[in-house]
Amino acid sequence: MAANGLKQRATAATAAGQRRAQSSAGKLGGDGEEKPAKSSAAAAAGGKGSATDKATAAGNKRSLTFAIGGVLTLLGVVGYTFLRQPGGSSSSSSSSSADVGAPAAGAPAQTPLQSVEAKRELARKGLDGLSSQDRRRKAKTLGLLTEEEVDAILEVNEKSWCLDPPATGGRGAMRLRVDTNQVSSNSPIEDYLAWAPMGPEGAARYMFSVFDGHAGYQCAEQLSVRLAPMLNESLEIAQKLAGQPGGAAGGTGGSKEMVKAVQDLVRSSGLEWDQVPLALTATFIRMDQELVHGALAEFRRAQELSRMDELLGPAVSGSCGLVAVVDTAAREVVVANTGDSRALLGVRLKDGRWRAVRLSEDQTDRNPSEAARLAREHPGETPLVRGRVLGGLMPTRAFGDCRYKWPLEVQQDLFPVLLARGHRYATTPPNYATPPYVTAKPVIVKHQLSESDKFIVIASDGLYDQLSDSEVVDTVAQWFEANAARAAQGASQTLVTPDKNAATHLIRVALSTDVLGRRSDTVIRRLLAIPPPHSRRFRDDISVTVVTLNEE
């Protein structure tokens, strides 16, 4: 890969679907809502061929699959599986697994993505209006998408690029490969991915992030655009406060608000801070203040009802946020997490096995320190009800979510208007007494990278709903090993993996895994056939970034 990622917008966030609010019934009470199938231009349609050609291709495909499996076994890649069954989707003959909505003979050719939308629309008509129980039962009997349609969904949003060490990065600076992808369940999608170089041009730091929205996409969208520039500003301030070079001599630079946020954090904590953790913490706190309280102040100054959705929509909705700053020169990663997205480190042990190391803490009621913090901050109350904050929100830390942060009198003043304008979560939780109940202050994990640390996986919780930590790392490791073997063989086509993008491969495996941990093409072909908003009852949005360290 050429370093074409650097030509992209530095803070380019990946998301899809139309930018409009849509009511949904997802994770709040869970930690999110509905999420969409990303709209896209047509993917290439499959070629035509005779029956003999297709039979020959199927035989070659089976031979290729077995050849790859044999080579990988010899290389010690244990447990690597190719999810497709020999013969492809056309071999399925039972009515329960028949491809849905096959076009009639002579109908105009559709691209795979157009075919998916047509099938989902037909399925949606059959699901709308049913009771929850009947809808779930009906969804399980929907026909399957074809393999080509599944591939089109998985490939439409995938991106890969490399980041070469900067000339000033030092002799030991790492080269990174980045693979990203998203598959939606809500419509529009509520997950966003963003990355950006950190510091002046030629610096060796990069930010990679995932923002998992809930109660709408607006908060996550704002974070994907605004957080990276704010973090750059905060890093500069932290450097100057620590007496490090960077910027004009004298003063700290940056906005007065950001300088104050950094200085207040240092004073209130009484701790000695490293620059990156300090900058990340100050940025998360300041960003949430702007979304929740700054926007409220601006609305009250403007007194324009036409700007209410623009200003307060991101405050009413919410988002988890995970940001990893990778320093390729210092060989260090610092992760800041607010919510239940997760970062994992793939470590290759000396005996060839792989180990998953968490670089973040999930902040939910299942985290004892979070439960203890809420009890300590709200004595005499029951802040966690049925495992959720005041019975509603799953993550105990989040951006936005003003219903857990605004004073009661503000909610009573504005929520009736917001609710009438379609913001369905503009409601006050029960037993609301001592806000704020939710904070955006992150938990920081710092890790010094070693030669055995091979890749970092950053993903929204939709991935971890499907796979355990060890399964995530093993899946990427299998992809990593297969591609390393392919490179060693001079790009021999016999070692090509099903997916050329690590994030795509990980999502494919996640959506092909059933509740008992069994993997089958049938699972993903059925899951992706269920249309939004009904799909949200079966799977969440999944957004993944895989950063391969010291890419050759």
VOPA-179226 format. One line per 2 residues: number of its first residue (from 1); their letters; for each residue x, y, z of C-alpha. Coordinates in Angstrom, 3 decimals, decimal comma. Example, Ala and Ser with C-alpha at 12.3 -4.5 7.8 and 13.67 -1.06 7.14 Angstrom:
<recs>
1 = AS = 12,300 -4,500 7,800; 13,670 -1,060 7,140
</recs>
This chain:
<recs>
1 = MA = 0,000 0,000 0,000; 1,238 3,486 -0,760
3 = AN = 0,843 6,051 1,932; -2,306 7,293 0,279
5 = GL = -4,035 7,662 3,617; -2,017 10,825 4,179
7 = KQ = -3,741 12,352 1,188; -7,096 11,892 2,858
9 = RA = -8,536 14,553 5,121; -6,633 14,206 8,346
11 = TA = -9,732 14,174 10,457; -11,888 12,384 7,934
13 = AT = -14,530 10,430 9,773; -16,100 7,385 8,205
15 = AA = -19,856 7,093 8,489; -22,681 6,433 6,121
17 = GQ = -26,362 6,814 5,548; -28,336 10,009 5,358
19 = RR = -27,575 12,714 7,918; -30,980 12,903 9,465
21 = AQ = -32,493 12,007 12,803; -34,586 8,840 12,881
23 = SS = -36,456 7,341 15,785; -35,161 4,003 16,917
25 = AG = -35,349 1,521 19,760; -31,802 0,385 20,412
27 = KL = -29,530 0,435 23,386; -31,068 3,262 25,362
29 = GG = -32,006 1,642 27,407; -28,905 -0,074 26,132
31 = DG = -26,148 2,239 25,100; -27,307 3,013 21,590
33 = EE = -30,090 3,028 19,043; -30,696 1,903 15,497
35 = KP = -27,944 1,959 12,905; -28,070 1,859 9,092
37 = AK = -27,004 0,084 6,023; -24,576 2,524 4,494
39 = SS = -25,707 3,999 1,218; -23,178 3,578 -1,525
41 = AA = -22,510 3,649 -5,205; -23,082 0,367 -7,005
43 = AA = -20,512 -2,374 -6,643; -19,382 -4,316 -9,698
45 = AG = -21,921 -6,905 -10,830; -20,833 -10,515 -11,174
47 = GK = -19,708 -11,634 -14,617; -21,600 -14,053 -16,816
49 = GS = -20,436 -17,489 -17,906; -21,647 -20,831 -19,108
51 = AT = -22,657 -23,625 -16,765; -19,422 -25,431 -17,649
53 = DK = -17,377 -22,345 -16,819; -19,134 -22,003 -13,481
55 = AT = -18,634 -25,646 -12,604; -14,939 -25,362 -13,472
57 = AA = -14,652 -22,210 -11,360; -16,358 -23,931 -8,429
59 = GN = -13,951 -26,851 -8,673; -10,986 -24,508 -8,834
61 = KR = -12,345 -22,637 -5,829; -12,593 -25,828 -3,782
63 = SL = -9,074 -26,839 -4,782; -7,786 -23,378 -3,906
65 = TF = -9,471 -23,479 -0,494; -7,991 -26,854 0,359
67 = AI = -4,554 -25,824 -0,948; -4,554 -22,695 1,172
69 = GG = -5,661 -24,630 4,239; -2,883 -27,164 3,724
71 = VL = -0,194 -24,526 3,338; -1,400 -22,621 6,397
73 = TL = -1,390 -25,835 8,428; 2,206 -26,472 7,440
75 = LG = 3,023 -22,912 8,483; 1,526 -23,518 11,906
77 = VV = -1,534 -21,316 11,455; -3,830 -23,478 13,540
79 = GY = -7,592 -23,154 13,344; -7,716 -20,920 10,282
81 = TF = -11,070 -21,410 8,578; -12,499 -20,243 5,305
83 = LR = -16,107 -19,460 6,004; -17,509 -20,178 2,562
85 = QP = -18,622 -23,669 1,805; -17,394 -25,245 -1,439
87 = GG = -19,833 -24,517 -4,202; -21,021 -21,169 -2,831
89 = SS = -24,527 -20,055 -1,989; -26,115 -21,718 -5,011
91 = SS = -25,641 -25,116 -3,361; -28,294 -24,342 -0,761
93 = SS = -31,564 -26,036 -1,642; -33,797 -25,933 1,430
95 = SS = -36,607 -23,404 1,502; -35,395 -21,969 4,817
97 = SA = -32,087 -20,927 3,297; -33,175 -19,990 -0,209
99 = DV = -31,967 -16,659 -1,530; -34,731 -14,115 -1,099
101 = GA = -36,324 -12,092 -3,824; -34,491 -13,532 -6,848
103 = PA = -35,149 -11,271 -9,858; -37,402 -12,614 -12,575
105 = AG = -35,919 -13,699 -15,876; -35,363 -10,778 -18,181
107 = AP = -35,390 -8,208 -15,352; -32,785 -5,407 -15,553
109 = AQ = -29,508 -6,399 -13,913; -29,011 -5,031 -10,416
111 = TP = -25,780 -4,382 -8,604; -25,364 -6,486 -5,436
113 = LQ = -26,038 -3,477 -3,202; -29,186 -2,557 -5,117
115 = SV = -30,329 -6,148 -4,799; -29,706 -6,043 -1,042
117 = EA = -31,825 -2,913 -0,649; -34,648 -4,427 -2,710
119 = KR = -34,648 -7,588 -0,625; -34,514 -5,651 2,634
121 = EL = -37,402 -3,444 1,582; -39,485 -6,524 0,805
123 = AR = -38,522 -8,053 4,164; -39,319 -4,807 5,974
125 = KG = -42,882 -4,838 4,663; -43,320 -8,317 6,074
127 = LD = -41,924 -7,332 9,487; -43,576 -3,954 10,024
129 = GL = -46,658 -4,085 12,189; -45,881 -7,431 13,817
131 = SS = -45,598 -7,865 17,562; -42,087 -8,058 18,961
133 = QD = -42,306 -11,819 19,400; -43,772 -12,437 15,944
135 = RR = -41,252 -10,073 14,373; -38,342 -11,959 15,919
137 = RK = -39,796 -15,273 14,768; -40,412 -13,948 11,257
139 = AK = -36,917 -12,439 10,978; -35,372 -15,834 11,629
141 = TL = -37,195 -17,281 8,632; -36,161 -14,645 6,110
143 = GL = -34,299 -15,887 3,067; -30,546 -15,499 2,808
145 = LT = -28,485 -12,968 0,930; -26,114 -14,361 -1,661
147 = EE = -22,375 -14,495 -1,082; -21,909 -11,715 -3,641
149 = EV = -24,361 -9,497 -1,762; -22,607 -10,166 1,543
151 = DA = -19,271 -9,304 -0,075; -20,704 -6,047 -1,433
153 = IL = -21,884 -4,997 2,041; -18,568 -5,916 3,642
155 = EV = -16,410 -4,222 1,013; -18,237 -0,952 0,364
157 = NE = -16,767 0,892 3,368; -13,403 -0,820 3,769
159 = KS = -10,230 1,292 3,577; -6,536 0,457 3,900
161 = WC = -3,446 2,638 3,855; 0,082 2,814 5,245
163 = LD = 1,748 5,540 7,288; 5,481 5,728 6,690
165 = PP = 7,824 6,923 9,439; 8,396 10,676 9,140
167 = AT = 11,894 11,844 8,240; 12,163 13,409 11,699
169 = GG = 10,752 10,375 13,472; 14,090 8,870 14,374
171 = RG = 15,783 5,682 13,313; 13,459 3,326 15,183
173 = AM = 10,125 4,872 14,160; 7,517 2,322 13,131
175 = RL = 5,668 2,022 9,850; 1,940 1,481 10,336
177 = RV = -0,687 -0,204 8,209; -4,267 0,848 8,909
179 = DT = -7,367 -1,165 7,957; -10,842 0,187 8,717
181 = NQ = -14,397 -0,892 8,035; -17,961 -0,408 9,221
183 = VS = -21,135 -2,442 8,799; -24,314 -0,770 9,974
185 = SN = -27,428 -2,015 11,688; -29,020 1,326 12,586
187 = SP = -30,249 3,699 9,887; -28,479 6,067 9,803
189 = IE = -25,376 4,515 11,321; -24,452 5,879 14,734
191 = DY = -20,787 4,804 14,749; -18,005 7,017 13,440
193 = LA = -14,330 6,317 12,865; -11,709 9,074 12,704
195 = WA = -7,947 9,343 12,489; -5,481 12,241 12,336
197 = PM = -1,760 12,974 12,605; -0,929 14,630 15,902
199 = GP = 1,414 17,596 16,256; 3,247 19,591 13,581
201 = EG = 3,843 18,223 10,087; 6,407 15,447 10,198
203 = AA = 5,523 14,383 13,737; 5,456 10,675 14,547
205 = RY = 2,132 10,541 16,443; -1,230 9,453 15,111
207 = MF = -4,712 9,403 16,630; -7,152 6,565 15,870
209 = SV = -10,645 6,687 17,317; -14,118 5,189 17,375
211 = FD = -17,234 7,023 18,504; -20,241 4,798 19,179
213 = GH = -23,349 6,937 19,278; -26,671 6,252 20,945
215 = AG = -30,039 8,045 20,954; -29,049 9,355 17,522
217 = YQ = -25,915 9,961 15,469; -25,410 13,689 16,145
219 = CA = -23,085 13,490 19,153; -20,780 10,908 17,573
221 = EQ = -20,690 12,921 14,349; -19,574 16,045 16,205
223 = LS = -16,866 14,127 18,046; -15,507 12,670 14,809
225 = VR = -14,992 16,172 13,399; -14,100 18,297 16,417
227 = LA = -12,127 16,137 18,828; -8,902 15,705 16,821
229 = PM = -8,222 19,463 16,360; -8,989 20,015 20,045
231 = LN = -6,593 17,217 21,021; -3,836 18,756 18,890
233 = ES = -4,396 22,068 20,665; -4,383 20,388 24,058
235 = LE = -1,139 18,522 23,286; 0,558 21,787 22,393
237 = IA = -0,592 23,364 25,658; 0,534 20,347 27,678
239 = QK = 3,973 20,473 26,031; 4,407 24,130 26,875
241 = LA = 3,264 23,706 30,464; 5,857 20,963 30,788
243 = GQ = 8,547 23,203 29,289; 8,767 21,209 26,080
245 = PG = 9,432 22,738 22,648; 6,503 23,443 20,388
247 = GA = 5,097 26,840 19,496; 6,140 30,392 20,182
249 = AG = 8,116 31,153 23,301; 6,212 32,751 26,120
251 = GT = 2,609 31,936 26,929; 0,920 28,623 26,400
253 = GG = -0,882 29,233 23,121; -4,280 27,756 22,398
255 = SK = -7,708 29,079 23,336; -8,279 30,453 26,808
257 = EM = -10,875 27,737 27,440; -8,496 24,924 26,520
259 = VK = -5,620 26,395 28,514; -7,914 26,686 31,527
261 = AV = -9,132 23,101 31,085; -5,551 21,776 31,127
263 = QD = -4,450 23,972 34,044; -7,559 23,168 36,104
265 = LV = -6,973 19,455 35,597; -3,386 19,708 36,818
267 = RS = -4,376 21,777 39,850; -7,389 19,693 40,871
269 = SG = -5,660 16,343 40,565; -2,429 17,275 42,317
271 = LE = -0,690 14,719 40,129; 2,316 14,721 37,880
273 = WD = 0,927 14,172 34,408; 2,551 12,804 31,292
275 = QV = 1,750 15,049 28,353; -0,423 12,716 26,278
277 = PL = -2,632 11,456 29,142; -3,031 15,041 30,340
279 = AL = -3,983 16,272 26,874; -6,428 13,405 26,280
281 = TA = -8,168 13,856 29,630; -8,461 17,630 29,251
283 = TF = -9,752 17,218 25,686; -12,476 14,739 26,646
285 = IR = -13,669 16,947 29,506; -13,592 20,151 27,458
287 = MD = -15,268 18,516 24,450; -18,182 17,341 26,566
289 = QE = -18,534 20,761 28,197; -18,874 22,311 24,754
291 = LV = -21,407 19,730 23,569; -23,603 19,769 26,670
293 = HG = -23,219 23,186 28,297; -21,587 25,383 25,648
295 = AL = -24,286 24,552 23,110; -26,973 25,278 25,714
297 = AE = -25,468 28,691 26,432; -25,251 29,450 22,715
299 = FR = -28,901 28,484 22,189; -30,016 30,727 25,008
301 = RA = -28,018 33,617 23,569; -29,366 33,064 20,066
303 = QE = -32,988 32,426 21,098; -33,603 30,977 17,633
305 = LS = -35,893 27,954 17,519; -34,597 27,149 14,031
307 = RM = -31,153 26,393 15,540; -32,425 24,189 18,337
309 = DE = -31,792 20,867 16,591; -28,361 21,946 15,340
311 = LL = -27,186 23,164 18,751; -28,912 20,798 21,159
313 = GP = -29,252 17,633 19,066; -25,681 16,504 19,924
315 = AV = -26,399 17,143 23,622; -29,614 15,098 23,654
317 = SG = -27,966 12,212 21,853; -24,841 10,624 23,286
319 = SC = -21,729 8,710 22,382; -19,043 6,506 23,795
321 = GL = -15,557 7,496 22,690; -12,240 5,672 22,499
323 = VA = -9,079 7,410 21,282; -5,682 5,759 20,870
325 = VV = -2,591 7,895 20,299; 0,238 5,863 18,754
327 = DT = 3,714 7,391 18,931; 5,731 5,591 16,264
329 = AA = 9,039 7,107 17,417; 8,649 6,549 21,159
331 = RE = 6,939 3,180 20,433; 4,145 3,980 22,819
333 = VV = 0,356 3,854 22,752; -1,936 5,819 25,069
335 = VA = -5,644 4,956 25,090; -8,394 7,151 26,523
337 = NT = -11,793 5,511 26,889; -15,204 6,832 27,847
339 = GD = -17,905 4,160 27,571; -17,794 0,571 26,354
341 = SR = -15,830 0,600 23,115; -12,629 -1,394 23,461
343 = AL = -8,998 -1,492 22,341; -7,015 -4,742 22,241
345 = LG = -3,338 -5,427 21,659; -2,369 -8,528 19,699
347 = VR = 0,805 -9,990 21,233; 2,713 -12,822 19,595
349 = LK = 4,380 -15,044 22,181; 7,735 -16,777 21,702
351 = DG = 6,053 -20,145 21,166; 3,986 -18,734 18,284
353 = RW = 0,719 -18,442 20,195; -1,167 -15,154 20,454
355 = RA = -2,399 -13,278 23,493; -5,036 -10,534 23,756
357 = VR = -4,166 -7,617 26,054; -6,819 -5,030 26,881
359 = LS = -5,773 -1,421 26,427; -9,048 -0,053 27,819
361 = ED = -11,613 -0,631 30,540; -15,312 -1,041 29,774
363 = QT = -17,292 1,458 31,821; -20,564 -0,252 32,672
365 = DR = -22,161 -1,623 35,827; -20,105 -4,800 35,334
367 = NP = -17,011 -2,778 36,202; -16,877 -2,787 40,037
369 = SE = -14,904 0,465 40,178; -17,619 2,229 38,174
371 = AA = -20,391 0,949 40,414; -18,408 2,089 43,458
373 = RL = -17,756 5,524 41,921; -21,440 6,149 41,243
375 = AR = -22,423 5,028 44,737; -19,772 7,339 46,200
377 = EH = -20,849 10,335 44,105; -24,580 9,867 44,847
379 = PG = -24,879 8,748 48,487; -28,315 7,668 49,608
381 = ET = -29,448 7,089 45,999; -29,621 4,084 43,716
383 = PL = -27,842 5,365 40,602; -27,702 1,921 38,949
385 = VR = -31,073 0,292 38,292; -31,223 -3,033 36,414
387 = GR = -27,593 -2,531 35,415; -28,153 0,904 33,858
389 = VL = -27,706 4,488 34,985; -31,087 5,421 36,504
391 = GG = -32,490 2,432 34,624; -31,689 3,847 31,178
393 = LM = -28,084 4,136 29,996; -25,755 1,139 29,800
395 = PT = -22,345 2,922 29,786; -21,560 4,817 32,969
397 = RA = -19,403 7,352 31,090; -20,360 9,051 27,837
399 = FG = -20,304 12,269 25,852; -23,574 14,159 25,449
401 = DC = -26,566 12,544 27,189; -27,750 15,832 28,686
403 = RY = -30,690 14,031 30,312; -28,145 12,744 32,847
405 = KW = -26,265 16,074 33,160; -28,473 19,152 32,797
407 = PL = -30,088 20,627 35,936; -33,702 19,546 36,380
409 = EV = -35,082 23,044 35,767; -33,305 23,228 32,390
411 = QQ = -34,790 19,887 31,383; -38,265 20,976 32,431
413 = DL = -37,869 24,134 30,339; -36,469 22,599 27,117
415 = FP = -37,405 18,920 26,966; -41,089 19,429 26,038
417 = VL = -40,017 21,465 22,999; -37,244 19,039 22,045
419 = LA = -39,574 16,063 22,445; -42,148 17,725 20,197
421 = RG = -39,410 18,231 17,592; -38,694 14,486 17,444
423 = HR = -35,934 14,069 20,041; -37,494 11,030 21,709
425 = YA = -34,867 10,839 24,453; -35,490 14,389 25,648
427 = TT = -37,050 13,000 28,822; -35,981 13,171 32,446
429 = PP = -34,985 9,834 34,029; -36,840 8,723 37,170
431 = NY = -35,407 9,638 40,586; -33,315 12,434 39,082
433 = AT = -31,903 14,275 42,096; -28,164 15,067 41,992
435 = PP = -26,833 15,468 38,453; -24,518 14,858 36,756
437 = YV = -24,839 11,070 36,813; -22,680 10,503 33,734
439 = TA = -19,191 11,875 33,027; -17,042 12,002 29,898
441 = KP = -13,774 11,944 31,855; -11,814 9,055 30,340
443 = VI = -9,881 6,208 31,897; -6,320 6,218 30,548
445 = VK = -4,122 3,217 29,745; -0,503 3,744 28,661
447 = HQ = 1,577 0,946 27,132; 5,176 0,766 25,926
449 = LS = 5,223 -1,237 22,718; 7,666 -4,123 22,260
451 = ES = 8,707 -6,283 19,320; 6,099 -8,891 20,284
453 = DK = 3,249 -6,355 20,018; 1,986 -6,799 16,464
455 = FI = -1,332 -4,991 16,081; -4,001 -2,934 17,833
457 = VI = -7,746 -3,475 17,353; -10,034 -0,520 18,090
459 = AS = -13,741 -1,272 17,824; -17,224 -0,369 18,969
461 = DG = -18,995 -2,774 21,296; -20,933 -4,285 18,392
463 = LY = -17,843 -6,368 17,635; -17,471 -7,570 21,210
465 = DQ = -21,138 -8,543 21,343; -20,159 -11,238 18,838
467 = LS = -16,594 -12,218 19,766; -14,475 -12,496 22,914
469 = DS = -11,137 -10,694 23,255; -9,190 -13,842 22,448
471 = EV = -11,390 -14,576 19,417; -10,826 -11,058 18,092
473 = VD = -7,050 -11,311 18,405; -6,928 -14,881 17,069
475 = TV = -8,990 -13,857 14,033; -6,732 -10,921 13,184
477 = AQ = -3,669 -13,068 13,919; -4,876 -15,652 11,400
479 = WF = -5,271 -12,913 8,813; -1,868 -11,501 9,817
481 = EA = -0,144 -14,893 9,500; -1,773 -15,704 6,170
483 = NA = -0,690 -12,403 4,665; 2,820 -12,759 6,076
485 = AR = 3,012 -16,207 4,470; 1,746 -14,779 1,195
487 = AA = 4,476 -12,125 1,248; 7,107 -14,765 1,984
489 = QG = 5,952 -16,708 -1,075; 6,390 -13,744 -3,384
491 = AS = 2,697 -12,800 -3,485; 1,710 -16,302 -4,564
493 = QT = -2,017 -16,322 -5,206; -2,389 -19,620 -3,357
495 = LV = -2,085 -17,772 -0,066; -4,602 -14,973 -0,591
497 = TP = -7,019 -14,715 2,340; -10,770 -14,284 1,735
499 = DK = -10,455 -10,588 2,675; -7,600 -8,262 1,839
501 = NA = -8,569 -5,936 4,696; -8,029 -7,061 8,294
503 = AT = -11,055 -5,134 9,601; -13,282 -6,660 6,925
505 = HL = -12,085 -10,156 7,801; -12,774 -9,518 11,488
507 = IR = -16,305 -8,247 10,826; -17,008 -11,180 8,505
509 = VA = -16,019 -13,671 11,198; -17,984 -11,786 13,882
511 = LS = -21,200 -11,792 11,848; -20,696 -15,440 10,867
513 = TD = -20,622 -16,554 14,515; -23,852 -17,650 16,198
515 = VL = -24,732 -17,422 19,888; -23,127 -20,812 20,542
517 = GR = -19,855 -19,725 18,957; -20,353 -21,779 15,782
519 = RS = -19,302 -20,209 12,498; -21,173 -20,538 9,234
521 = DT = -21,845 -18,521 6,089; -25,536 -19,045 6,753
523 = VI = -25,354 -16,865 9,873; -23,996 -13,769 8,145
525 = RR = -26,203 -14,230 5,096; -29,276 -14,281 7,318
527 = LL = -28,200 -11,475 9,685; -27,446 -9,062 6,863
529 = AI = -30,790 -9,836 5,209; -32,733 -8,381 8,178
531 = PP = -33,529 -4,716 7,409; -33,216 -1,768 9,785
533 = PH = -34,718 -0,929 12,198; -35,533 -4,591 12,899
535 = SR = -31,891 -5,678 12,483; -31,037 -3,801 15,675
537 = RF = -32,690 -6,586 17,679; -30,131 -9,035 16,301
539 = RD = -26,891 -7,063 15,884; -25,372 -3,646 16,520
541 = DI = -23,371 -1,356 14,262; -19,807 -2,671 14,029
543 = SV = -16,899 -0,306 13,401; -13,313 -1,550 13,421
545 = TV = -9,817 -0,119 12,988; -6,844 -2,500 12,905
547 = VT = -3,422 -0,852 13,204; -0,579 -3,197 12,235
549 = LN = 2,632 -2,129 13,982; 5,986 -1,957 12,203
551 = EE = 4,461 -3,038 8,897; 7,119 -4,302 6,509
</recs>
